Amino acid sequence: MNLPPQSQLTDKKYNEILRLIGQLGVDLDDIEEKFIHGGGRGGQKLNKATNAVQLRHLPTGIIIKYQKHRERAMNRILALRELLDKLNPDSRKAKAIEKIRKQKKRRQRRMRPPE
């Protein structure tokens, strides 16, 4: 995978993506990129064009499908950013997911009948 063009983002956000790639040690060759047909609202353009992006990180098997915008370049950048967030153990999303897992475990222990 090549890095998406910078034209869609501000310098600050683009540099943040580059920093995350370097910090996490992610090799862009380990990311498989596919463009698929979009769906949902948006008219004929969305339904005919392949502007939805699917990224797959080969070592971990994490798959991200992204289609928020009509532009392929913007979807590529945002999908890459979301993938890096999932790979980053210090991200807010990862911490929130871990917090929810702990809460679920706690609830399950409370719901068990006493032995």
KOLRO-632816 format. One record per atom (N, C-alpha, C, O): residue number from 0; residue in three letters; atom name; x, y, z. Coordinates in nm, 3 decimals. Atoms other than C-alpha are relative to their C-alpha. Example, Ala and Ser with C-alpha at 12.3 -4.5 7.8 and 13.67 -1.06 7.14 Angstrom:
BEGIN
- 0  Ala  N  0.089  -0.119  0.000
- 0  Ala  CA  1.230  -0.450  0.780
- 0  Ala  C  0.090  0.120  0.000
- 0  Ala  O  0.194  0.118  0.066
- 1  Ser  N  -0.082  -0.119  -0.006
- 1  Ser  CA  1.367  -0.106  0.714
- 1  Ser  C  -0.077  0.109  0.073
- 1  Ser  O  -0.026  0.220  0.090
This chain:
BEGIN
- 0  Met  N  0.085  -0.118  0.000
- 0  Met  CA  0.000  0.000  0.000
- 0  Met  C  0.088  0.123  0.000
- 0  Met  O  0.186  0.131  0.075
- 1  Asn  N  -0.068  -0.129  -0.001
- 1  Asn  CA  0.122  0.347  -0.082
- 1  Asn  C  -0.075  0.093  0.092
- 1  Asn  O  -0.195  0.078  0.114
- 2  Leu  N  0.063  -0.099  -0.087
- 2  Leu  CA  0.055  0.635  0.150
- 2  Leu  C  -0.093  0.088  -0.083
- 2  Leu  O  -0.053  0.134  -0.190
- 3  Pro  N  0.093  -0.085  0.075
- 3  Pro  CA  -0.253  0.833  0.039
- 3  Pro  C  0.055  0.141  -0.015
- 3  Pro  O  0.138  0.184  0.065
- 4  Pro  N  -0.050  -0.136  0.020
- 4  Pro  CA  -0.194  1.184  -0.098
- 4  Pro  C  -0.042  0.093  0.113
- 4  Pro  O  -0.145  0.074  0.178
- 5  Gln  N  0.022  -0.092  -0.112
- 5  Gln  CA  -0.174  1.469  0.149
- 5  Gln  C  -0.105  0.104  -0.031
- 5  Gln  O  -0.151  0.173  0.060
- 6  Ser  N  0.085  -0.111  0.041
- 6  Ser  CA  -0.403  1.700  -0.045
- 6  Ser  C  -0.133  0.006  0.076
- 6  Ser  O  -0.194  0.112  0.083
- 7  Gln  N  0.130  0.003  -0.065
- 7  Gln  CA  -0.711  1.593  0.152
- 7  Gln  C  0.006  0.043  0.147
- 7  Gln  O  -0.097  0.078  0.205
- 8  Leu  N  -0.012  -0.027  -0.143
- 8  Leu  CA  -0.574  1.662  0.502
- 8  Leu  C  0.086  0.123  0.026
- 8  Leu  O  0.162  0.167  -0.060
- 9  Thr  N  -0.091  -0.106  -0.042
- 9  Thr  CA  -0.411  1.945  0.690
- 9  Thr  C  0.135  -0.061  0.032
- 9  Thr  O  0.146  -0.182  0.054
- 10  Asp  N  -0.135  0.048  -0.029
- 10  Asp  CA  -0.039  1.919  0.754
- 10  Asp  C  0.008  -0.066  0.136
- 10  Asp  O  0.078  -0.166  0.153
- 11  Lys  N  -0.005  0.053  -0.137
- 11  Lys  CA  -0.096  1.856  1.124
- 11  Lys  C  -0.053  -0.144  0.005
- 11  Lys  O  0.008  -0.231  0.066
- 12  Lys  N  0.060  0.133  -0.001
- 12  Lys  CA  -0.324  1.556  1.067
- 12  Lys  C  0.083  -0.100  -0.080
- 12  Lys  O  0.096  -0.216  -0.041
- 13  Tyr  N  -0.082  0.088  0.082
- 13  Tyr  CA  -0.102  1.412  0.794
- 13  Tyr  C  0.127  -0.039  0.075
- 13  Tyr  O  0.168  -0.155  0.073
- 14  Asn  N  -0.120  0.028  -0.079
- 14  Asn  CA  0.207  1.442  1.014
- 14  Asn  C  -0.032  -0.092  0.118
- 14  Asn  O  0.053  -0.172  0.158
- 15  Glu  N  0.042  0.089  -0.109
- 15  Glu  CA  0.014  1.272  1.296
- 15  Glu  C  -0.008  -0.145  -0.050
- 15  Glu  O  0.032  -0.237  0.022
- 16  Ile  N  0.006  0.135  0.058
- 16  Ile  CA  -0.051  0.973  1.068
- 16  Ile  C  0.141  -0.054  -0.022
- 16  Ile  O  0.169  -0.170  0.010
- 17  Leu  N  -0.138  0.043  0.022
- 17  Leu  CA  0.317  0.959  0.970
- 17  Leu  C  0.068  -0.035  0.132
- 17  Leu  O  0.144  -0.132  0.140
- 18  Arg  N  -0.059  0.025  -0.131
- 18  Arg  CA  0.417  0.978  1.337
- 18  Arg  C  -0.049  -0.133  0.056
- 18  Arg  O  0.029  -0.211  0.111
- 19  Leu  N  0.056  0.126  -0.049
- 19  Leu  CA  0.182  0.693  1.429
- 19  Leu  C  0.059  -0.120  -0.073
- 19  Leu  O  0.086  -0.223  -0.012
- 20  Ile  N  -0.058  0.110  0.077
- 20  Ile  CA  0.318  0.476  1.148
- 20  Ile  C  0.140  -0.030  0.050
- 20  Ile  O  0.178  -0.146  0.067
- 21  Gly  N  -0.135  0.020  -0.051
- 21  Gly  CA  0.671  0.531  1.272
- 21  Gly  C  0.003  -0.052  0.142
- 21  Gly  O  0.083  -0.139  0.175
- 22  Gln  N  0.004  0.039  -0.141
- 22  Gln  CA  0.582  0.492  1.639
- 22  Gln  C  -0.042  -0.146  0.017
- 22  Gln  O  0.015  -0.219  0.098
- 23  Leu  N  0.048  0.137  -0.011
- 23  Leu  CA  0.393  0.167  1.590
- 23  Leu  C  0.085  -0.099  -0.078
- 23  Leu  O  0.073  -0.220  -0.059
- 24  Gly  N  -0.083  0.088  0.081
- 24  Gly  CA  0.646  0.030  1.344
- 24  Gly  C  -0.080  -0.077  -0.103
- 24  Gly  O  -0.047  -0.191  -0.136
- 25  Val  N  0.087  0.064  0.098
- 25  Val  CA  0.375  -0.050  1.091
- 25  Val  C  0.065  0.010  -0.138
- 25  Val  O  0.104  0.118  -0.181
- 26  Asp  N  -0.052  0.002  0.135
- 26  Asp  CA  0.504  -0.155  0.751
- 26  Asp  C  -0.119  0.010  -0.096
- 26  Asp  O  -0.213  -0.070  -0.089
- 27  Leu  N  0.113  -0.021  0.091
- 27  Leu  CA  0.276  -0.026  0.476
- 27  Leu  C  -0.017  -0.117  -0.096
- 27  Leu  O  -0.125  -0.134  -0.154
- 28  Asp  N  0.013  0.118  0.086
- 28  Asp  CA  0.351  -0.342  0.275
- 28  Asp  C  -0.082  -0.109  0.067
- 28  Asp  O  -0.129  -0.201  0.000
- 29  Asp  N  0.080  0.098  -0.074
- 29  Asp  CA  0.171  -0.540  0.548
- 29  Asp  C  -0.150  0.032  -0.005
- 29  Asp  O  -0.231  -0.043  0.049
- 30  Ile  N  0.140  -0.041  0.008
- 30  Ile  CA  -0.154  -0.357  0.472
- 30  Ile  C  -0.051  -0.027  -0.141
- 30  Ile  O  0.001  0.026  -0.239
- 31  Glu  N  0.063  0.033  0.129
- 31  Glu  CA  -0.371  -0.499  0.194
- 31  Glu  C  -0.117  0.094  -0.020
- 31  Glu  O  -0.201  0.112  0.070
- 32  Glu  N  0.102  -0.101  0.026
- 32  Glu  CA  -0.596  -0.243  0.032
- 32  Glu  C  -0.089  -0.046  -0.115
- 32  Glu  O  -0.041  -0.090  -0.219
- 33  Lys  N  0.097  0.038  0.102
- 33  Lys  CA  -0.914  -0.317  -0.165
- 33  Lys  C  -0.102  0.112  -0.012
- 33  Lys  O  -0.139  0.174  0.088
- 34  Phe  N  0.107  -0.098  0.022
- 34  Phe  CA  -1.167  -0.082  -0.318
- 34  Phe  C  -0.124  -0.077  -0.041
- 34  Phe  O  -0.121  -0.158  -0.133
- 35  Ile  N  0.123  0.074  0.023
- 35  Ile  CA  -1.524  -0.206  -0.312
- 35  Ile  C  -0.113  0.098  -0.029
- 35  Ile  O  -0.102  0.218  -0.003
- 36  His  N  0.116  -0.085  0.029
- 36  His  CA  -1.861  -0.075  -0.425
- 36  His  C  -0.060  0.051  0.130
- 36  His  O  -0.070  -0.021  0.229
- 37  Gly  N  0.067  -0.058  -0.116
- 37  Gly  CA  -2.028  0.159  -0.183
- 37  Gly  C  -0.145  -0.040  0.001
- 37  Gly  O  -0.194  -0.107  -0.090
- 38  Gly  N  0.142  0.029  -0.010
- 38  Gly  CA  -2.383  0.133  -0.070
- 38  Gly  C  -0.068  0.106  0.083
- 38  Gly  O  -0.003  0.197  0.135
- 39  Gly  N  0.074  -0.094  -0.082
- 39  Gly  CA  -2.653  0.320  0.108
- 39  Gly  C  -0.039  0.125  -0.076
- 39  Gly  O  -0.043  0.126  -0.199
- 40  Arg  N  0.045  -0.124  0.060
- 40  Arg  CA  -2.766  0.674  0.048
- 40  Arg  C  0.117  0.070  -0.069
- 40  Arg  O  0.233  0.055  -0.028
- 41  Gly  N  -0.104  -0.074  0.069
- 41  Gly  CA  -2.575  0.892  -0.193
- 41  Gly  C  -0.020  -0.001  -0.150
- 41  Gly  O  0.053  0.067  -0.223
- 42  Gly  N  0.034  -0.005  0.140
- 42  Gly  CA  -2.726  0.820  -0.529
- 42  Gly  C  0.082  -0.094  -0.087
- 42  Gly  O  0.154  -0.180  -0.037
- 43  Gln  N  -0.059  0.089  0.097
- 43  Gln  CA  -2.599  0.657  -0.843
- 43  Gln  C  0.152  -0.002  0.010
- 43  Gln  O  0.214  -0.107  -0.009
- 44  Lys  N  -0.145  -0.008  -0.008
- 44  Lys  CA  -2.241  0.775  -0.795
- 44  Lys  C  0.055  -0.099  0.103
- 44  Lys  O  0.152  -0.169  0.077
- 45  Leu  N  -0.046  0.090  -0.106
- 45  Leu  CA  -2.203  0.580  -0.470
- 45  Leu  C  -0.020  -0.146  -0.038
- 45  Leu  O  0.065  -0.230  -0.008
- 46  Asn  N  0.032  0.139  0.028
- 46  Asn  CA  -2.366  0.265  -0.600
- 46  Asn  C  0.082  -0.058  -0.117
- 46  Asn  O  0.099  -0.179  -0.125
- 47  Lys  N  -0.074  0.048  0.115
- 47  Lys  CA  -2.161  0.244  -0.922
- 47  Lys  C  0.150  0.006  0.019
- 47  Lys  O  0.223  -0.077  -0.035
- 48  Ala  N  -0.144  -0.021  -0.012
- 48  Ala  CA  -1.820  0.368  -0.816
- 48  Ala  C  0.058  -0.086  0.113
- 48  Ala  O  -0.011  -0.121  0.208
- 49  Thr  N  -0.067  0.076  -0.105
- 49  Thr  CA  -1.567  0.174  -0.611
- 49  Thr  C  0.075  0.100  0.089
- 49  Thr  O  0.196  0.116  0.077
- 50  Asn  N  -0.063  -0.100  -0.085
- 50  Asn  CA  -1.503  0.439  -0.349
- 50  Asn  C  0.007  -0.044  0.146
- 50  Asn  O  0.067  0.027  0.228
- 51  Ala  N  -0.013  0.051  -0.136
- 51  Ala  CA  -1.540  0.233  -0.032
- 51  Ala  C  0.135  -0.073  0.010
- 51  Ala  O  0.178  -0.139  -0.085
- 52  Val  N  -0.133  0.055  -0.019
- 52  Val  CA  -1.208  0.117  0.111
- 52  Val  C  -0.003  -0.110  0.105
- 52  Val  O  -0.069  -0.097  0.208
- 53  Gln  N  -0.014  0.108  -0.098
- 53  Gln  CA  -1.126  -0.209  0.287
- 53  Gln  C  0.150  -0.021  0.020
- 53  Gln  O  0.222  -0.058  -0.074
- 54  Leu  N  -0.140  0.020  -0.034
- 54  Leu  CA  -0.790  -0.228  0.464
- 54  Leu  C  0.011  -0.122  0.089
- 54  Leu  O  -0.072  -0.144  0.179
- 55  Arg  N  -0.023  0.119  -0.082
- 55  Arg  CA  -0.653  -0.551  0.609
- 55  Arg  C  0.145  -0.002  0.043
- 55  Arg  O  0.235  -0.003  -0.041
- 56  His  N  -0.135  0.009  -0.053
- 56  His  CA  -0.350  -0.563  0.835
- 56  His  C  0.035  -0.148  0.008
- 56  His  O  -0.021  -0.220  0.090
- 57  Leu  N  -0.028  0.142  0.015
- 57  Leu  CA  -0.197  -0.899  0.744
- 57  Leu  C  0.053  -0.067  0.127
- 57  Leu  O  0.007  -0.176  0.160
- 58  Pro  N  -0.050  0.069  -0.120
- 58  Pro  CA  0.001  -0.974  1.065
- 58  Pro  C  -0.105  -0.021  0.109
- 58  Pro  O  -0.104  -0.125  0.176
- 59  Thr  N  0.099  0.013  -0.106
- 59  Thr  CA  -0.294  -0.913  1.299
- 59  Thr  C  -0.135  -0.048  -0.050
- 59  Thr  O  -0.215  -0.099  0.029
- 60  Gly  N  0.128  0.042  0.055
- 60  Gly  CA  -0.585  -0.987  1.065
- 60  Gly  C  -0.112  0.101  0.022
- 60  Gly  O  -0.229  0.069  -0.002
- 61  Ile  N  0.101  -0.103  -0.023
- 61  Ile  CA  -0.766  -0.663  1.155
- 61  Ile  C  -0.048  0.053  -0.136
- 61  Ile  O  0.033  0.084  -0.223
- 62  Ile  N  0.059  -0.049  0.124
- 62  Ile  CA  -1.006  -0.553  0.879
- 62  Ile  C  -0.081  0.125  0.030
- 62  Ile  O  -0.162  0.127  0.122
- 63  Ile  N  0.073  -0.126  -0.012
- 63  Ile  CA  -1.138  -0.198  0.843
- 63  Ile  C  -0.070  0.026  -0.133
- 63  Ile  O  -0.006  0.026  -0.238
- 64  Lys  N  0.076  -0.042  0.118
- 64  Lys  CA  -1.414  -0.109  0.597
- 64  Lys  C  -0.046  0.142  0.026
- 64  Lys  O  -0.099  0.173  0.132
- 65  Tyr  N  0.029  -0.142  -0.022
- 65  Tyr  CA  -1.467  0.261  0.547
- 65  Tyr  C  -0.069  0.059  -0.122
- 65  Tyr  O  -0.022  0.043  -0.235
- 66  Gln  N  0.072  -0.067  0.107
- 66  Gln  CA  -1.719  0.457  0.342
- 66  Gln  C  -0.084  0.113  0.060
- 66  Gln  O  -0.206  0.103  0.068
- 67  Lys  N  0.073  -0.114  -0.055
- 67  Lys  CA  -1.811  0.788  0.497
- 67  Lys  C  -0.015  0.111  -0.103
- 67  Lys  O  -0.110  0.189  -0.097
- 68  His  N  0.000  -0.108  0.099
- 68  His  CA  -1.732  1.014  0.201
- 68  His  C  -0.015  -0.058  -0.140
- 68  His  O  0.000  -0.178  -0.161
- 69  Arg  N  0.013  0.044  0.138
- 69  Arg  CA  -1.790  0.999  -0.171
- 69  Arg  C  0.135  -0.008  -0.068
- 69  Arg  O  0.147  -0.070  -0.174
- 70  Glu  N  -0.132  -0.004  0.062
- 70  Glu  CA  -1.422  1.056  -0.242
- 70  Glu  C  0.086  -0.115  0.048
- 70  Glu  O  0.097  -0.140  0.168
- 71  Arg  N  -0.084  0.116  -0.033
- 71  Arg  CA  -1.193  0.755  -0.254
- 71  Arg  C  0.123  0.041  0.081
- 71  Arg  O  0.159  -0.027  0.177
- 72  Ala  N  -0.123  -0.042  -0.068
- 72  Ala  CA  -0.883  0.948  -0.143
- 72  Ala  C  -0.026  0.031  0.148
- 72  Ala  O  0.052  -0.005  0.235
- 73  Met  N  0.034  -0.032  -0.140
- 73  Met  CA  -1.053  1.077  0.170
- 73  Met  C  -0.032  -0.126  0.079
- 73  Met  O  0.008  -0.138  0.194
- 74  Asn  N  0.030  0.127  -0.067
- 74  Asn  CA  -1.186  0.731  0.254
- 74  Asn  C  0.127  -0.079  0.030
- 74  Asn  O  0.137  -0.145  0.134
- 75  Arg  N  -0.127  0.070  -0.023
- 75  Arg  CA  -0.834  0.587  0.218
- 75  Arg  C  0.071  0.055  0.123
- 75  Arg  O  0.118  -0.021  0.207
- 76  Ile  N  -0.071  -0.063  -0.111
- 76  Ile  CA  -0.685  0.836  0.461
- 76  Ile  C  -0.070  -0.031  0.132
- 76  Ile  O  -0.004  -0.068  0.230
- 77  Leu  N  0.074  0.022  -0.124
- 77  Leu  CA  -0.959  0.797  0.720
- 77  Leu  C  0.000  -0.146  0.041
- 77  Leu  O  0.001  -0.177  0.160
- 78  Ala  N  -0.008  0.143  -0.032
- 78  Ala  CA  -0.952  0.417  0.695
- 78  Ala  C  0.137  -0.033  0.059
- 78  Ala  O  0.147  -0.110  0.154
- 79  Leu  N  -0.134  0.023  -0.053
- 79  Leu  CA  -0.576  0.420  0.751
- 79  Leu  C  0.012  0.054  0.142
- 79  Leu  O  0.074  -0.009  0.228
- 80  Arg  N  -0.005  -0.059  -0.135
- 80  Arg  CA  -0.617  0.648  1.051
- 80  Arg  C  -0.075  -0.088  0.100
- 80  Arg  O  -0.030  -0.106  0.213
- 81  Glu  N  0.077  0.087  -0.088
- 81  Glu  CA  -0.883  0.417  1.198
- 81  Glu  C  0.076  -0.131  0.027
- 81  Glu  O  0.073  -0.183  0.138
- 82  Leu  N  -0.080  0.122  -0.017
- 82  Leu  CA  -0.661  0.112  1.140
- 82  Leu  C  0.115  0.024  0.098
- 82  Leu  O  0.143  -0.060  0.183
- 83  Leu  N  -0.110  -0.032  -0.092
- 83  Leu  CA  -0.371  0.282  1.317
- 83  Leu  C  -0.051  0.017  0.143
- 83  Leu  O  0.018  -0.019  0.238
- 84  Asp  N  0.059  -0.012  -0.134
- 84  Asp  CA  -0.601  0.366  1.609
- 84  Asp  C  -0.024  -0.137  0.062
- 84  Asp  O  -0.004  -0.156  0.181
- 85  Lys  N  0.023  0.134  -0.053
- 85  Lys  CA  -0.693  0.000  1.642
- 85  Lys  C  0.130  -0.071  0.035
- 85  Lys  O  0.133  -0.150  0.129
- 86  Leu  N  -0.129  0.064  -0.027
- 86  Leu  CA  -0.328  -0.106  1.630
- 86  Leu  C  0.072  0.064  0.118
- 86  Leu  O  0.159  0.002  0.179
- 87  Asn  N  -0.067  -0.072  -0.107
- 87  Asn  CA  -0.224  0.154  1.888
- 87  Asn  C  -0.061  -0.037  0.135
- 87  Asn  O  -0.178  -0.008  0.159
- 88  Pro  N  0.055  0.038  -0.131
- 88  Pro  CA  -0.263  0.015  2.242
- 88  Pro  C  -0.026  0.119  0.092
- 88  Pro  O  -0.099  0.105  0.191
- 89  Asp  N  0.017  -0.117  -0.086
- 89  Asp  CA  -0.248  0.367  2.389
- 89  Asp  C  -0.113  0.092  -0.047
- 89  Asp  O  -0.134  0.198  0.011
- 90  Ser  N  0.103  -0.087  0.053
- 90  Ser  CA  -0.536  0.508  2.184
- 90  Ser  C  -0.122  0.003  0.092
- 90  Ser  O  -0.142  -0.088  0.173
- 91  Arg  N  0.122  -0.014  -0.082
- 91  Arg  CA  -0.859  0.627  2.344
- 91  Arg  C  -0.099  -0.112  -0.029
- 91  Arg  O  -0.165  -0.162  0.062
- 92  Lys  N  0.093  0.107  0.037
- 92  Lys  CA  -1.061  0.369  2.152
- 92  Lys  C  0.037  -0.130  0.068
- 92  Lys  O  -0.048  -0.201  0.121
- 93  Ala  N  -0.045  0.126  -0.062
- 93  Ala  CA  -0.849  0.081  2.279
- 93  Ala  C  -0.027  0.001  0.150
- 93  Ala  O  -0.066  -0.100  0.208
- 94  Lys  N  0.025  -0.011  -0.143
- 94  Lys  CA  -0.878  0.208  2.635
- 94  Lys  C  -0.149  -0.013  0.032
- 94  Lys  O  -0.186  -0.076  0.131
- 95  Ala  N  0.144  0.009  -0.021
- 95  Ala  CA  -1.255  0.245  2.605
- 95  Ala  C  -0.048  -0.144  -0.017
- 95  Ala  O  -0.134  -0.190  0.059
- 96  Ile  N  0.038  0.139  0.022
- 96  Ile  CA  -1.288  -0.109  2.468
- 96  Ile  C  0.042  -0.086  0.119
- 96  Ile  O  -0.033  -0.172  0.163
- 97  Glu  N  -0.049  0.076  -0.116
- 97  Glu  CA  -1.078  -0.247  2.752
- 97  Glu  C  -0.085  0.028  0.124
- 97  Glu  O  -0.112  -0.062  0.203
- 98  Lys  N  0.085  -0.037  -0.113
- 98  Lys  CA  -1.290  -0.058  3.005
- 98  Lys  C  -0.134  -0.074  -0.007
- 98  Lys  O  -0.183  -0.122  0.095
- 99  Ile  N  0.127  0.070  0.018
- 99  Ile  CA  -1.609  -0.210  2.862
- 99  Ile  C  0.017  -0.149  0.028
- 99  Ile  O  -0.071  -0.210  0.089
- 100  Arg  N  -0.025  0.142  -0.028
- 100  Arg  CA  -1.456  -0.560  2.874
- 100  Arg  C  0.006  -0.026  0.150
- 100  Arg  O  -0.050  -0.124  0.199
- 101  Lys  N  -0.010  0.017  -0.146
- 101  Lys  CA  -1.372  -0.516  3.242
- 101  Lys  C  -0.137  0.010  0.065
- 101  Lys  O  -0.169  -0.066  0.156
- 102  Gln  N  0.134  -0.016  -0.055
- 102  Gln  CA  -1.725  -0.395  3.315
- 102  Gln  C  -0.084  -0.125  -0.025
- 102  Gln  O  -0.158  -0.170  0.063
- 103  Lys  N  0.076  0.121  0.031
- 103  Lys  CA  -1.874  -0.697  3.140
- 103  Lys  C  0.043  -0.118  0.088
- 103  Lys  O  -0.041  -0.194  0.136
- 104  Lys  N  -0.048  0.107  -0.088
- 104  Lys  CA  -1.652  -0.935  3.338
- 104  Lys  C  -0.055  0.018  0.141
- 104  Lys  O  -0.099  -0.078  0.205
- 105  Arg  N  0.050  -0.030  -0.135
- 105  Arg  CA  -1.754  -0.765  3.661
- 105  Arg  C  -0.148  -0.035  0.011
- 105  Arg  O  -0.190  -0.094  0.110
- 106  Arg  N  0.143  0.031  -0.002
- 106  Arg  CA  -2.124  -0.795  3.573
- 106  Arg  C  -0.023  -0.151  -0.002
- 106  Arg  O  -0.112  -0.201  0.067
- 107  Gln  N  0.017  0.146  0.006
- 107  Gln  CA  -2.085  -1.164  3.486
- 107  Gln  C  0.031  -0.064  0.134
- 107  Gln  O  -0.037  -0.158  0.174
- 108  Arg  N  -0.033  0.056  -0.131
- 108  Arg  CA  -1.921  -1.234  3.820
- 108  Arg  C  -0.112  0.027  0.100
- 108  Arg  O  -0.141  -0.057  0.186
- 109  Arg  N  0.110  -0.032  -0.091
- 109  Arg  CA  -2.204  -1.059  4.001
- 109  Arg  C  -0.124  -0.084  -0.026
- 109  Arg  O  -0.199  -0.117  0.065
- 110  Met  N  0.120  0.073  0.038
- 110  Met  CA  -2.469  -1.252  3.809
- 110  Met  C  0.010  -0.150  0.030
- 110  Met  O  -0.092  -0.219  0.032
- 111  Arg  N  -0.015  0.143  -0.028
- 111  Arg  CA  -2.323  -1.596  3.889
- 111  Arg  C  -0.067  -0.036  0.132
- 111  Arg  O  -0.056  0.038  0.230
- 112  Pro  N  0.061  0.041  -0.128
- 112  Pro  CA  -2.519  -1.784  4.151
- 112  Pro  C  0.109  -0.049  0.097
- 112  Pro  O  0.208  -0.109  0.054
- 113  Pro  N  -0.101  0.043  -0.097
- 113  Pro  CA  -2.327  -1.851  4.472
- 113  Pro  C  0.007  -0.153  0.007
- 113  Pro  O  -0.095  -0.222  -0.004
- 114  Glu  N  -0.018  0.147  -0.003
- 114  Glu  CA  -2.184  -2.200  4.501
- 114  Glu  C  -0.014  -0.054  0.139
- 114  Glu  O  -0.001  -0.174  0.160
